Amino acid sequence: MIKIAICDDETQTRAYLTALIRAQSRPCEIAGYARAEDYLADSREIDLLFLDIELNADGQDGMALAKRIRESTGGPQPVIIFVTGHERYVFDAFDVGAFQYLLKPVDEEKFAEVFARAVAQVCAAQLEAKGEKPALTLQFASATKTIPLENIFYIESSNHKVILHLTDGEFVSYTKIGDLETELQGQFFRVHKGYLVNLSYVDGYTKTEVSLTNGEKLLISKYKYRDFVKAHLHFLKKGVGL
């Protein structure tokens, strides 16, 4: 169960974001707040916070609230996704460790993509807090296999199946790489239509290829390069490494 908060002074925006969250079919609790002070007054722990940068109500704006949250030393901190009508706030958002930002009016497809990645990060943090390692469960024939993410260098798509290149060999599954891309967002990045790379094992990269710590080199699509660089830097900043 993921605990989600929406802090936005616009009633319609809170209702719309709530509807988008419910549409993702993810078990969760959702709380809404019109002011930063209302959020701070609630003692419940929040895993994921959708935060309006420009809170028009009297009191703190969203950026001030985010800074206050990041300065807090008590308990786990939420993953923050800023919701804003202005792109000029983007760089300020990352200064306070925001996971991502969404522009108003929020696009449903973009929301689903960002939400999936944020939830993956929340789940990984919850597992880590319990002393458990993130893992991927796949089915092959009539059997299932659970593989710790730390054992996967990269995943390759080949002839309607995927090949997991592991620290101790390979594993084949008739799973779509696109589905795994969604499930593993935050920890893995799809550098090419045929490759999903574990960011923990990226040793270096150029505009045409990624070098892994096991010595292998994989092609980077020119259309993926910029997003890959952003994802890798974000990954390093968050210290998600296995």
ZADO-1210 file (C-alpha; in nm, 4 decimals, padded with zeros to 6 digits):
<atoms>
<atom x="00.0000" y="00.0000" z="00.0000" code="MET" pos="1"/>
<atom x="00.1489" y="00.3329" z="-00.1092" code="ILE" pos="2"/>
<atom x="00.0555" y="00.6516" z="00.0745" code="LYS" pos="3"/>
<atom x="00.0133" y="00.9434" z="-00.1641" code="ILE" pos="4"/>
<atom x="-00.0470" y="01.3125" z="-00.0969" code="ALA" pos="5"/>
<atom x="-00.1590" y="01.5866" z="-00.3344" code="ILE" pos="6"/>
<atom x="-00.0833" y="01.9422" z="-00.2245" code="CYS" pos="7"/>
<atom x="-00.2474" y="02.1901" z="-00.4613" code="ASP" pos="8"/>
<atom x="-00.4689" y="02.4878" z="-00.3869" code="ASP" pos="9"/>
<atom x="-00.6897" y="02.4147" z="-00.6895" code="GLU" pos="10"/>
<atom x="-00.9752" y="02.1790" z="-00.6027" code="THR" pos="11"/>
<atom x="-01.0159" y="02.0693" z="-00.9646" code="GLN" pos="12"/>
<atom x="-00.6482" y="01.9803" z="-00.9945" code="THR" pos="13"/>
<atom x="-00.6591" y="01.7714" z="-00.6776" code="ARG" pos="14"/>
<atom x="-00.9646" y="01.5889" z="-00.8073" code="ALA" pos="15"/>
<atom x="-00.8070" y="01.5328" z="-01.1503" code="TYR" pos="16"/>
<atom x="-00.4806" y="01.3992" z="-01.0077" code="LEU" pos="17"/>
<atom x="-00.6759" y="01.1728" z="-00.7744" code="THR" pos="18"/>
<atom x="-00.8660" y="01.0316" z="-01.0726" code="ALA" pos="19"/>
<atom x="-00.5399" y="00.9730" z="-01.2633" code="LEU" pos="20"/>
<atom x="-00.3899" y="00.7923" z="-00.9648" code="ILE" pos="21"/>
<atom x="-00.6981" y="00.5704" z="-00.9259" code="ARG" pos="22"/>
<atom x="-00.6781" y="00.4847" z="-01.2966" code="ALA" pos="23"/>
<atom x="-00.3349" y="00.3262" z="-01.2444" code="GLN" pos="24"/>
<atom x="-00.4926" y="00.0396" z="-01.0470" code="SER" pos="25"/>
<atom x="-00.2289" y="00.0600" z="-00.7752" code="ARG" pos="26"/>
<atom x="-00.3397" y="00.0004" z="-00.4113" code="PRO" pos="27"/>
<atom x="-00.2905" y="00.3308" z="-00.2346" code="CYS" pos="28"/>
<atom x="-00.4189" y="00.5828" z="00.0161" code="GLU" pos="29"/>
<atom x="-00.4629" y="00.9380" z="-00.1122" code="ILE" pos="30"/>
<atom x="-00.4767" y="01.2540" z="00.0963" code="ALA" pos="31"/>
<atom x="-00.5383" y="01.6030" z="-00.0423" code="GLY" pos="32"/>
<atom x="-00.4198" y="01.9383" z="00.0930" code="TYR" pos="33"/>
<atom x="-00.4883" y="02.2924" z="-00.0241" code="ALA" pos="34"/>
<atom x="-00.2038" y="02.4529" z="00.1732" code="ARG" pos="35"/>
<atom x="00.1498" y="02.3658" z="00.2728" code="ALA" pos="36"/>
<atom x="00.0568" y="02.4196" z="00.6359" code="GLU" pos="37"/>
<atom x="-00.2181" y="02.1581" z="00.6088" code="ASP" pos="38"/>
<atom x="00.0312" y="01.9051" z="00.4772" code="TYR" pos="39"/>
<atom x="00.2801" y="01.9799" z="00.7545" code="LEU" pos="40"/>
<atom x="00.0105" y="01.9550" z="01.0202" code="ALA" pos="41"/>
<atom x="-00.0700" y="01.5969" z="00.9191" code="ASP" pos="42"/>
<atom x="00.1542" y="01.3497" z="01.0986" code="SER" pos="43"/>
<atom x="00.1085" y="01.0578" z="00.8578" code="ARG" pos="44"/>
<atom x="00.4079" y="00.9360" z="00.6609" code="GLU" pos="45"/>
<atom x="00.3811" y="00.9970" z="00.2857" code="ILE" pos="46"/>
<atom x="00.5565" y="00.7888" z="00.0210" code="ASP" pos="47"/>
<atom x="00.4757" y="00.9999" z="-00.2855" code="LEU" pos="48"/>
<atom x="00.3887" y="01.3707" z="-00.2943" code="LEU" pos="49"/>
<atom x="00.2390" y="01.5580" z="-00.5896" code="PHE" pos="50"/>
<atom x="00.3205" y="01.9190" z="-00.5114" code="LEU" pos="51"/>
<atom x="00.2077" y="02.2376" z="-00.6823" code="ASP" pos="52"/>
<atom x="00.5021" y="02.4784" z="-00.7048" code="ILE" pos="53"/>
<atom x="00.2796" y="02.7854" z="-00.7068" code="GLU" pos="54"/>
<atom x="00.0453" y="02.7494" z="-00.4116" code="LEU" pos="55"/>
<atom x="-00.1670" y="03.0622" z="-00.4265" code="ASN" pos="56"/>
<atom x="-00.3189" y="03.0266" z="-00.0835" code="ALA" pos="57"/>
<atom x="-00.1700" y="03.2297" z="00.2020" code="ASP" pos="58"/>
<atom x="00.1403" y="03.0666" z="00.3457" code="GLY" pos="59"/>
<atom x="00.4349" y="02.8749" z="00.2028" code="GLN" pos="60"/>
<atom x="00.4626" y="02.8003" z="-00.1677" code="ASP" pos="61"/>
<atom x="00.5429" y="02.4547" z="-00.2949" code="GLY" pos="62"/>
<atom x="00.9152" y="02.5142" z="-00.3333" code="MET" pos="63"/>
<atom x="00.9441" y="02.6340" z="00.0268" code="ALA" pos="64"/>
<atom x="00.7548" y="02.3254" z="00.1424" code="LEU" pos="65"/>
<atom x="00.9853" y="02.0967" z="-00.0562" code="ALA" pos="66"/>
<atom x="01.2924" y="02.2603" z="00.1003" code="LYS" pos="67"/>
<atom x="01.1431" y="02.2196" z="00.4448" code="ARG" pos="68"/>
<atom x="01.0724" y="01.8513" z="00.3783" code="ILE" pos="69"/>
<atom x="01.4275" y="01.7926" z="00.2551" code="ARG" pos="70"/>
<atom x="01.5727" y="01.9667" z="00.5608" code="GLU" pos="71"/>
<atom x="01.3741" y="01.7421" z="00.7930" code="SER" pos="72"/>
<atom x="01.5692" y="01.4641" z="00.9627" code="THR" pos="73"/>
<atom x="01.2749" y="01.2744" z="01.1094" code="GLY" pos="74"/>
<atom x="01.1691" y="00.9590" z="00.9274" code="GLY" pos="75"/>
<atom x="01.1681" y="00.8666" z="00.5561" code="PRO" pos="76"/>
<atom x="01.1065" y="01.1393" z="00.2995" code="GLN" pos="77"/>
<atom x="00.8554" y="01.1239" z="00.0161" code="PRO" pos="78"/>
<atom x="00.9323" y="01.1053" z="-00.3521" code="VAL" pos="79"/>
<atom x="00.8305" y="01.4502" z="-00.4789" code="ILE" pos="80"/>
<atom x="00.6725" y="01.5150" z="-00.8172" code="ILE" pos="81"/>
<atom x="00.6145" y="01.8836" z="-00.8866" code="PHE" pos="82"/>
<atom x="00.3035" y="01.9930" z="-01.0734" code="VAL" pos="83"/>
<atom x="00.3397" y="02.3321" z="-01.2391" code="THR" pos="84"/>
<atom x="00.2095" y="02.5469" z="-01.5188" code="GLY" pos="85"/>
<atom x="00.5528" y="02.6953" z="-01.5932" code="HIS" pos="86"/>
<atom x="00.8668" y="02.5265" z="-01.7233" code="GLU" pos="87"/>
<atom x="01.0848" y="02.7983" z="-01.5730" code="ARG" pos="88"/>
<atom x="01.0691" y="02.6181" z="-01.2372" code="TYR" pos="89"/>
<atom x="01.2176" y="02.2942" z="-01.3686" code="VAL" pos="90"/>
<atom x="01.5752" y="02.3499" z="-01.2530" code="PHE" pos="91"/>
<atom x="01.4631" y="02.4724" z="-00.9120" code="ASP" pos="92"/>
<atom x="01.2639" y="02.1510" z="-00.8784" code="ALA" pos="93"/>
<atom x="01.5726" y="01.9338" z="-00.9166" code="PHE" pos="94"/>
<atom x="01.7614" y="02.1511" z="-00.6666" code="ASP" pos="95"/>
<atom x="01.5350" y="02.0136" z="-00.3936" code="VAL" pos="96"/>
<atom x="01.5655" y="01.6549" z="-00.5108" code="GLY" pos="97"/>
<atom x="01.2376" y="01.6362" z="-00.7003" code="ALA" pos="98"/>
<atom x="01.1862" y="01.3084" z="-00.8821" code="PHE" pos="99"/>
<atom x="01.0128" y="01.4672" z="-01.1806" code="GLN" pos="100"/>
<atom x="00.7775" y="01.7478" z="-01.2757" code="TYR" pos="101"/>
<atom x="00.4476" y="01.7505" z="-01.4639" code="LEU" pos="102"/>
<atom x="00.3206" y="02.0466" z="-01.6619" code="LEU" pos="103"/>
<atom x="-00.0398" y="02.1583" z="-01.6301" code="LYS" pos="104"/>
<atom x="-00.2680" y="02.0556" z="-01.7855" code="PRO" pos="105"/>
<atom x="-00.1308" y="01.7130" z="-01.6942" code="VAL" pos="106"/>
<atom x="-00.1178" y="01.4687" z="-01.9839" code="ASP" pos="107"/>
<atom x="-00.2617" y="01.1261" z="-01.8949" code="GLU" pos="108"/>
<atom x="00.0030" y="00.9243" z="-02.0794" code="GLU" pos="109"/>
<atom x="00.2887" y="01.1259" z="-01.9313" code="LYS" pos="110"/>
<atom x="00.1345" y="01.0919" z="-01.5881" code="PHE" pos="111"/>
<atom x="00.1145" y="00.7134" z="-01.6177" code="ALA" pos="112"/>
<atom x="00.4806" y="00.6918" z="-01.7209" code="GLU" pos="113"/>
<atom x="00.6067" y="00.9173" z="-01.4404" code="VAL" pos="114"/>
<atom x="00.3791" y="00.7522" z="-01.1839" code="PHE" pos="115"/>
<atom x="00.5099" y="00.4052" z="-01.2724" code="ALA" pos="116"/>
<atom x="00.8706" y="00.5149" z="-01.2291" code="ARG" pos="117"/>
<atom x="00.7963" y="00.6900" z="-00.9004" code="ALA" pos="118"/>
<atom x="00.6149" y="00.3871" z="-00.7624" code="VAL" pos="119"/>
<atom x="00.9094" y="00.1666" z="-00.8607" code="ALA" pos="120"/>
<atom x="01.1404" y="00.3939" z="-00.6615" code="GLN" pos="121"/>
<atom x="00.9058" y="00.3924" z="-00.3624" code="VAL" pos="122"/>
<atom x="00.8829" y="00.0130" z="-00.3681" code="CYS" pos="123"/>
<atom x="01.2606" y="-00.0219" z="-00.3959" code="ALA" pos="124"/>
<atom x="01.3040" y="00.2068" z="-00.0940" code="ALA" pos="125"/>
<atom x="01.0469" y="00.0084" z="00.1043" code="GLN" pos="126"/>
<atom x="01.2260" y="-00.3183" z="00.0273" code="LEU" pos="127"/>
<atom x="01.5596" y="-00.1672" z="00.1231" code="GLU" pos="128"/>
<atom x="01.4154" y="-00.0447" z="00.4541" code="ALA" pos="129"/>
<atom x="01.3065" y="-00.4018" z="00.5266" code="LYS" pos="130"/>
<atom x="01.6501" y="-00.5337" z="00.4403" code="GLY" pos="131"/>
<atom x="01.5190" y="-00.6991" z="00.1245" code="GLU" pos="132"/>
<atom x="01.6699" y="-00.6690" z="-00.2207" code="LYS" pos="133"/>
<atom x="01.4602" y="-00.5595" z="-00.5230" code="PRO" pos="134"/>
<atom x="01.3882" y="-00.8530" z="-00.7521" code="ALA" pos="135"/>
<atom x="01.2145" y="-00.9404" z="-01.0764" code="LEU" pos="136"/>
<atom x="00.9790" y="-01.2389" z="-01.0988" code="THR" pos="137"/>
<atom x="00.9374" y="-01.3942" z="-01.4432" code="LEU" pos="138"/>
<atom x="00.7546" y="-01.6944" z="-01.5786" code="GLN" pos="139"/>
<atom x="00.9092" y="-01.9525" z="-01.8093" code="PHE" pos="140"/>
<atom x="00.6970" y="-02.2452" z="-01.9301" code="ALA" pos="141"/>
<atom x="00.5084" y="-02.3563" z="-01.6184" code="SER" pos="142"/>
<atom x="00.7677" y="-02.2326" z="-01.3702" code="ALA" pos="143"/>
<atom x="00.8480" y="-01.8945" z="-01.2186" code="THR" pos="144"/>
<atom x="01.1884" y="-01.7557" z="-01.1327" code="LYS" pos="145"/>
<atom x="01.2749" y="-01.4640" z="-00.9065" code="THR" pos="146"/>
<atom x="01.5960" y="-01.2822" z="-00.9954" code="ILE" pos="147"/>
<atom x="01.7506" y="-01.0082" z="-00.7765" code="PRO" pos="148"/>
<atom x="01.7986" y="-00.6905" z="-00.9800" code="LEU" pos="149"/>
<atom x="02.1593" y="-00.6773" z="-00.8674" code="GLU" pos="150"/>
<atom x="02.2188" y="-00.9967" z="-01.0685" code="ASN" pos="151"/>
<atom x="02.1070" y="-00.8432" z="-01.4005" code="ILE" pos="152"/>
<atom x="02.3568" y="-00.6558" z="-01.6196" code="PHE" pos="153"/>
<atom x="02.1057" y="-00.5883" z="-01.8965" code="TYR" pos="154"/>
<atom x="01.8009" y="-00.7310" z="-02.0714" code="ILE" pos="155"/>
<atom x="01.8003" y="-00.8005" z="-02.4451" code="GLU" pos="156"/>
<atom x="01.4960" y="-00.8317" z="-02.6696" code="SER" pos="157"/>
<atom x="01.5262" y="-01.1099" z="-02.9287" code="SER" pos="158"/>
<atom x="01.2599" y="-01.2784" z="-03.1440" code="ASN" pos="159"/>
<atom x="00.9554" y="-01.2222" z="-02.9215" code="HIS" pos="160"/>
<atom x="01.1430" y="-01.3113" z="-02.6037" code="LYS" pos="161"/>
<atom x="01.3881" y="-01.1463" z="-02.3659" code="VAL" pos="162"/>
<atom x="01.7305" y="-01.2648" z="-02.2605" code="ILE" pos="163"/>
<atom x="01.8461" y="-01.1575" z="-01.9170" code="LEU" pos="164"/>
<atom x="02.2237" y="-01.1269" z="-01.9088" code="HIS" pos="165"/>
<atom x="02.3111" y="-01.2133" z="-01.5512" code="LEU" pos="166"/>
<atom x="02.6172" y="-01.2124" z="-01.3311" code="THR" pos="167"/>
<atom x="02.5979" y="-01.5935" z="-01.3401" code="ASP" pos="168"/>
<atom x="02.4754" y="-01.6708" z="-01.6912" code="GLY" pos="169"/>
<atom x="02.1582" y="-01.6033" z="-01.8891" code="GLU" pos="170"/>
<atom x="01.7843" y="-01.6540" z="-01.8458" code="PHE" pos="171"/>
<atom x="01.5256" y="-01.6525" z="-02.1237" code="VAL" pos="172"/>
<atom x="01.1613" y="-01.5495" z="-02.0792" code="SER" pos="173"/>
<atom x="00.8739" y="-01.4908" z="-02.3214" code="TYR" pos="174"/>
<atom x="00.8060" y="-01.1463" z="-02.1800" code="THR" pos="175"/>
<atom x="00.7791" y="-00.8166" z="-02.3660" code="LYS" pos="176"/>
<atom x="01.0705" y="-00.5845" z="-02.3069" code="ILE" pos="177"/>
<atom x="00.8260" y="-00.2910" z="-02.3039" code="GLY" pos="178"/>
<atom x="00.6505" y="-00.4379" z="-02.0000" code="ASP" pos="179"/>
<atom x="00.9819" y="-00.4823" z="-01.8201" code="LEU" pos="180"/>
<atom x="01.0807" y="-00.1269" z="-01.9120" code="GLU" pos="181"/>
<atom x="00.7731" y="00.0015" z="-01.7283" code="THR" pos="182"/>
<atom x="00.8206" y="-00.2264" z="-01.4281" code="GLU" pos="183"/>
<atom x="01.1907" y="-00.1497" z="-01.3858" code="LEU" pos="184"/>
<atom x="01.1920" y="00.2247" z="-01.4484" code="GLN" pos="185"/>
<atom x="01.4293" y="00.4093" z="-01.2203" code="GLY" pos="186"/>
<atom x="01.6708" y="00.1162" z="-01.1926" code="GLN" pos="187"/>
<atom x="01.6929" y="00.0321" z="-01.5640" code="PHE" pos="188"/>
<atom x="01.6899" y="00.2420" z="-01.8811" code="PHE" pos="189"/>
<atom x="01.6090" y="00.1373" z="-02.2380" code="ARG" pos="190"/>
<atom x="01.9039" y="00.2710" z="-02.4355" code="VAL" pos="191"/>
<atom x="01.7934" y="00.1007" z="-02.7580" code="HIS" pos="192"/>
<atom x="01.4832" y="-00.0841" z="-02.8760" code="LYS" pos="193"/>
<atom x="01.6693" y="-00.4066" z="-02.8041" code="GLY" pos="194"/>
<atom x="01.8444" y="-00.3252" z="-02.4751" code="TYR" pos="195"/>
<atom x="01.7299" y="-00.2428" z="-02.1221" code="LEU" pos="196"/>
<atom x="02.0348" y="-00.1576" z="-01.9109" code="VAL" pos="197"/>
<atom x="02.0809" y="-00.1798" z="-01.5353" code="ASN" pos="198"/>
<atom x="02.2064" y="00.1676" z="-01.4462" code="LEU" pos="199"/>
<atom x="02.4047" y="00.0232" z="-01.1561" code="SER" pos="200"/>
<atom x="02.6418" y="-00.1400" z="-01.4019" code="TYR" pos="201"/>
<atom x="02.7043" y="00.1524" z="-01.6380" code="VAL" pos="202"/>
<atom x="03.0794" y="00.2100" z="-01.6464" code="ASP" pos="203"/>
<atom x="03.0779" y="00.4840" z="-01.9105" code="GLY" pos="204"/>
<atom x="02.9146" y="00.5965" z="-02.2324" code="TYR" pos="205"/>
<atom x="02.9540" y="00.7890" z="-02.5543" code="THR" pos="206"/>
<atom x="02.6859" y="00.9165" z="-02.7896" code="LYS" pos="207"/>
<atom x="02.6794" y="00.5791" z="-02.9626" code="THR" pos="208"/>
<atom x="02.7344" y="00.3132" z="-02.6950" code="GLU" pos="209"/>
<atom x="02.7173" y="00.2248" z="-02.3257" code="VAL" pos="210"/>
<atom x="03.0060" y="00.0455" z="-02.1559" code="SER" pos="211"/>
<atom x="02.9133" y="-00.1903" z="-01.8734" code="LEU" pos="212"/>
<atom x="03.1267" y="-00.2975" z="-01.5797" code="THR" pos="213"/>
<atom x="03.1422" y="-00.6534" z="-01.7205" code="ASN" pos="214"/>
<atom x="03.3203" y="-00.5208" z="-02.0293" code="GLY" pos="215"/>
<atom x="03.0276" y="-00.5406" z="-02.2713" code="GLU" pos="216"/>
<atom x="02.9305" y="-00.2469" z="-02.4922" code="LYS" pos="217"/>
<atom x="02.5742" y="-00.1822" z="-02.6083" code="LEU" pos="218"/>
<atom x="02.4403" y="00.0537" z="-02.8735" code="LEU" pos="219"/>
<atom x="02.2582" y="00.3724" z="-02.7688" code="ILE" pos="220"/>
<atom x="01.9870" y="00.4991" z="-02.9998" code="SER" pos="221"/>
<atom x="02.0475" y="00.8623" z="-03.0954" code="LYS" pos="222"/>
<atom x="01.6878" y="00.9279" z="-02.9918" code="TYR" pos="223"/>
<atom x="01.7563" y="00.7872" z="-02.6442" code="LYS" pos="224"/>
<atom x="02.0905" y="00.9491" z="-02.5688" code="TYR" pos="225"/>
<atom x="01.9757" y="01.2701" z="-02.3995" code="ARG" pos="226"/>
<atom x="01.7142" y="01.0971" z="-02.1854" code="ASP" pos="227"/>
<atom x="01.9671" y="00.8296" z="-02.0936" code="PHE" pos="228"/>
<atom x="02.2164" y="01.0905" z="-01.9715" code="VAL" pos="229"/>
<atom x="01.9459" y="01.2541" z="-01.7592" code="LYS" pos="230"/>
<atom x="01.8316" y="00.9191" z="-01.6188" code="ALA" pos="231"/>
<atom x="02.1869" y="00.8115" z="-01.5372" code="HIS" pos="232"/>
<atom x="02.2734" y="01.1379" z="-01.3630" code="LEU" pos="233"/>
<atom x="01.9470" y="01.1268" z="-01.1714" code="HIS" pos="234"/>
<atom x="02.0221" y="00.7674" z="-01.0712" code="PHE" pos="235"/>
<atom x="02.3676" y="00.8609" z="-00.9443" code="LEU" pos="236"/>
<atom x="02.2336" y="01.1630" z="-00.7589" code="LYS" pos="237"/>
<atom x="01.9734" y="00.9520" z="-00.5832" code="LYS" pos="238"/>
<atom x="02.2335" y="00.6955" z="-00.4867" code="GLY" pos="239"/>
<atom x="02.0154" y="00.4063" z="-00.5927" code="VAL" pos="240"/>
<atom x="02.3103" y="00.1881" z="-00.6841" code="GLY" pos="241"/>
<atom x="02.2983" y="-00.1742" z="-00.5753" code="LEU" pos="242"/>
</atoms>
